Structure formats: structure tokens, C-alpha cells
Amino acid sequence: MLSKLIKYEVKATGRIFLPLFLALIVFAGITRLFSTIGVEEWGTPAVISMIIYVIIMVGMFVMTFIMMIQRFYKNLLSDEGYLMLTLPVKPWKHIVSKLLVSILWMITSVFAAFISILMIALKKGDLTRIIVELATVYDRAFEQLGASIYLLAFEIILGIFISLASGILIVYASVALGHLFNQHKMLATFGAFIVLSTLSQILFTIIGLIPGTSYFSNIHFSPNDFIGFQQVLQWAFALGIVFNALLGSAYFAVTNFILSKRLNLE
């Protein structure tokens, strides 16, 4: 059933995001075309095309954030919640489906923005030079670190994924907590977000006071010291993964508890 929820969520949100991605790539191509022509009479259209491109890119990221909140609130906490929560599906599956789809569109938005920037900025031969430079960096890193470079890459990817999940879940928890109030739910949601963020910072500070967490201050390495740099990165990402995973789990538990035990759609 979780897969069906994810499929439904992708279809519902894809109607908005896919045209946005397409428009971004199209105007990136138009902007590149004008810059390649370089004729003076095309200056104004080129500027207009660039302005539209920037507006679409900003709108894409803003829409990703708004859609993340809107889909969660509308489907589970508004009148639609009567239908969605009467399905033979546990609330945590609704949360997971919306979380995964939100992460999907966030990552896709970043890739679409990156590709569009490359379309505009890259000149002839730039892509080849970038690939050669990346291959050189990889060869040097692999020579110094060996196969452990793959572990570091995995930690970085996992850390980014968990950080995104934690950031989304704190919003879900804030919206769910704000919905518990009969009046001024928007204000209550904002207040809940401030409280949860503050508690997270306090927890992070407390963890920093625990003996042994000052490990990083005892590591000294030069810019060319791959092994020392790797140690710092691995410890930093490992601690970040654990910390964000704990926070995300707490936000998820709060949201699931409210949807399961304390939800009031009146």
C-alpha cells in the first residue's frame, strides 16, 4: 500500500513540477542560444529570457517548499483527511510517502537547476576539461585513501538524505502540532517550528559539551593531507548522520502520534 501512496503522490505533484522543470530547461536553452548568437539587436530578448529563467528557477524552489507543506496539510489535516485517514493504511505510511516524494522533488529540482546552469554557462571544451579535472582529483584521492573513498562518498550521500528528511519532518511535526490548536493554527505552527528548532539547537549544544566530542580540535592536517581531511569528514558526517537521524525520528514520532491519537478534523 505504501508504494501505491507514493505513486499517487508522484502523479499528483508531477503535474506541477514536470512543466516547471521543462520550462526551466527550455528558457535555459533560449538564453544560451541568444548568448551564442551575440548580435546586439538580440540583447533585449536575451535579457528578458534570462529574467524569465531566473524567475522560473526561484519559483521552482519556492514551489517545492510550498508543495511540501500544502500536500501534507491538505491531504491529512484538512477535510481531505476524513477520506485519506479512513483508508486501510496506517498514518505512518502517509507520512513516509509524502516525505519520500518531497525528497524526490527537492533532489530533482537541484539537478534540474544544475543542468540548466551548465547549459547556459559551459563553453566549447569546458565539459571535457571538467571531466578531466574530476578524474584527476578522483585518481589522487583514491591513491591516498584507497577503497575507503567509497565509504566517505556513501556517508556524504546518506548525510544529505537524512538531513533533508529531518528538515522536512520538523515542518510536518510543526504543522501537526499547530493543528492541535482550535484557533490561530498558522501562528501556532510557526511557534511550534521555533520551539522545535530551539530544542534541537539546545540538544546539539549539550552534545557538544560531552567529553570526547572535541575530537575535531585535536586533528591537525595540511590542505594536501587527504588522510587527515578524510578523518575529519568521516567523523563530522557520522556525527551529523546520528544527530539528524535522532531528530528526524523524534519529529516523525510526534507527527505519527498526533495523526494516530490526537487528530481532530473538526
C-alpha positions in Angstrom: 0.0 0.0 0.0 2.9 2.3 0.7 4.0 2.0 -3.0 0.5 3.0 -4.1 0.5 6.0 -1.9 3.9 7.1 -3.3 2.7 6.5 -6.9 -0.4 8.6 -6.2 1.6 11.4 -4.6 4.1 11.5 -7.5 1.3 11.7 -10.0 -0.5 14.5 -8.1 2.6 16.6 -7.7 4.2 15.7 -11.0 1.5 17.7 -12.8 3.0 20.8 -11.3 6.8 20.1 -11.2 7.4 18.5 -14.6 6.1 21.5 -16.5 8.3 23.7 -14.3 11.4 21.6 -15.0 10.6 21.7 -18.7 10.1 25.4 -18.7 13.4 25.9 -16.8 15.3 23.8 -19.4 13.6 25.5 -22.3 14.4 29.0 -21.2 18.0 27.9 -20.3 18.3 26.8 -23.9 16.8 30.0 -25.2 19.2 32.1 -23.1 22.1 30.0 -24.3 21.0 30.5 -27.9 20.9 34.3 -27.5 24.3 34.4 -25.8 25.8 32.2 -28.6 24.4 34.5 -31.3 25.9 37.5 -29.7 24.3 40.0 -32.0 23.5 43.4 -30.5 19.8 43.5 -31.7 19.2 40.3 -29.7 20.4 42.0 -26.4 16.9 42.8 -25.1 15.4 39.4 -25.8 18.4 37.8 -24.2 17.9 39.9 -21.0 14.2 39.1 -21.0 14.9 35.4 -21.4 17.4 35.4 -18.6 14.9 37.2 -16.3 12.2 34.6 -17.0 14.8 31.9 -16.4 15.7 33.3 -13.0 12.1 33.7 -12.1 11.3 30.1 -13.0 14.3 28.8 -11.0 13.3 30.8 -7.9 9.7 29.8 -8.4 10.7 26.1 -8.7 12.4 26.1 -5.3 9.7 28.1 -3.6 7.0 25.8 -5.1 8.9 22.8 -3.8 8.8 24.1 -0.3 5.1 25.3 -0.5 4.0 22.0 -2.1 5.7 20.0 0.7 3.6 21.8 3.3 0.4 22.1 1.2 0.3 18.4 0.4 0.8 17.3 4.0 -1.8 19.8 5.4 -4.4 19.4 2.7 -4.3 15.6 2.5 -4.1 14.8 6.2 -5.2 17.7 8.3 -8.0 19.4 6.2 -11.3 18.0 5.0 -9.5 15.5 2.8 -8.1 13.9 6.0 -11.5 12.3 6.5 -11.0 10.3 3.3 -7.3 9.7 3.5 -7.2 8.6 7.1 -10.2 6.2 6.6 -8.2 4.2 4.1 -6.9 0.9 5.5 -3.4 2.5 5.8 -1.6 3.4 9.0 -0.8 7.1 9.4 3.0 6.5 9.3 2.7 5.3 5.8 1.1 8.5 4.8 3.9 10.4 6.4 6.6 8.3 4.7 5.0 8.6 1.3 4.8 12.4 1.5 8.4 12.5 2.9 9.9 10.4 0.2 8.1 12.3 -2.6 9.2 15.6 -1.1 12.8 14.5 -1.0 12.4 13.3 -4.6 11.3 16.6 -5.9 13.9 18.5 -3.9 16.7 16.5 -5.3 15.2 16.6 -8.8 14.9 20.4 -8.5 18.6 20.7 -7.7 19.6 18.5 -10.6 17.3 20.5 -13.0 18.8 23.8 -11.8 22.4 22.3 -12.1 21.7 21.1 -15.7 20.2 24.4 -16.7 23.2 26.4 -15.3 25.6 24.1 -17.2 23.5 24.7 -20.4 24.0 28.5 -20.0 27.5 28.7 -18.6 29.5 26.0 -20.4 31.5 26.9 -23.4 33.0 24.6 -26.0 35.5 22.3 -24.4 34.6 23.2 -20.8 32.8 19.9 -20.2 35.8 17.9 -21.3 38.1 19.9 -19.0 35.8 19.5 -16.1 35.7 15.7 -16.6 39.5 15.5 -16.8 39.9 17.6 -13.6 37.4 15.4 -11.8 39.1 12.3 -12.9 42.4 13.7 -11.7 41.0 14.6 -8.3 39.5 11.1 -8.1 42.7 9.4 -9.0 44.7 11.4 -6.4 42.1 10.8 -3.7 41.9 7.0 -4.5 45.7 6.9 -4.4 45.8 8.4 -0.9 42.6 6.8 0.6 42.1 3.6 -1.4 38.7 2.0 -1.2 37.7 4.0 1.8 36.8 6.8 -0.5 33.7 4.9 -1.4 32.7 4.8 2.3 33.2 8.5 2.5 31.1 9.1 -0.5 28.4 6.9 0.9 28.4 8.8 4.2 28.1 12.1 2.4 25.1 10.9 0.3 23.5 9.4 3.4 24.1 12.5 5.4 22.5 14.7 2.8 19.5 12.4 2.5 18.9 12.2 6.3 19.4 16.0 6.7 16.7 16.6 4.0 14.4 14.1 5.8 15.0 15.7 9.2 14.3 19.2 7.7 11.0 18.0 6.2 9.9 16.1 9.2 10.4 19.2 11.5 7.9 21.0 9.2 5.5 18.1 9.4 5.7 18.0 13.2 5.2 21.8 13.4 2.1 21.7 11.2 0.7 18.7 13.2 1.3 20.5 16.5 -0.2 23.7 15.2 -3.3 21.8 14.1 -4.0 20.8 17.7 -5.0 24.4 18.5 -8.6 25.4 17.7 -7.7 29.0 16.7 -4.7 30.7 15.1 -3.3 27.4 13.7 -0.9 29.2 11.4 0.6 31.1 14.2 0.7 28.0 16.4 2.5 26.1 13.6 5.2 28.9 13.3 5.5 28.9 17.1 5.9 25.1 17.2 8.6 25.3 14.5 10.5 27.9 16.6 10.3 25.7 19.7 11.4 22.6 17.9 14.3 24.3 16.3 15.4 25.8 19.6 15.2 22.5 21.3 17.3 21.0 18.6 19.9 23.6 19.0 20.0 23.1 22.7 20.4 19.4 22.2 23.2 20.0 19.8 25.0 22.3 22.3 24.6 19.7 25.1 26.1 17.0 22.9 29.0 19.3 22.2 29.7 19.5 25.9 30.0 15.7 26.2 33.7 14.7 26.8 35.2 13.3 23.6 33.2 15.3 21.2 36.1 17.8 20.9 37.8 15.2 18.8 38.0 17.6 15.8 40.1 20.2 17.7 42.8 17.5 18.2 43.2 16.8 14.5 45.7 18.8 12.5 46.2 18.4 8.8 47.5 20.3 5.8 45.5 21.1 2.7 47.3 18.2 0.9 46.7 15.7 3.7 44.0 13.6 2.3 44.0 11.1 5.2 43.6 13.8 7.9 40.9 15.5 5.9 39.2 12.2 5.5 39.2 11.6 9.2 37.6 15.0 9.9 34.9 14.4 7.2 34.1 10.9 8.3 33.7 11.9 11.9 31.7 15.0 11.0 29.3 13.2 8.7 29.0 10.2 11.1 28.0 12.5 14.0 25.8 14.6 11.7 24.0 11.4 10.5 23.4 10.2 14.0 22.2 13.6 15.3 19.9 14.3 12.4 18.6 10.7 12.4 17.7 11.1 16.1 16.0 14.4 15.5 14.1 13.1 12.4 12.9 10.1 14.4 11.6 12.4 17.2 9.8 14.6 14.7 8.4 11.5 12.9 7.2 10.1 16.2 5.5 13.4 17.2 3.7 13.6 13.8 2.7 10.0 13.8 1.3 10.2 17.4 -0.8 13.3 16.6 -2.2 11.7 13.4 -2.9 8.4 15.2 -4.1 9.6 18.6 -4.8 13.3 18.8 -6.1 14.3 15.3 -9.2 16.5 15.3 -10.6 17.4 11.9 -13.5 19.4 13.3 
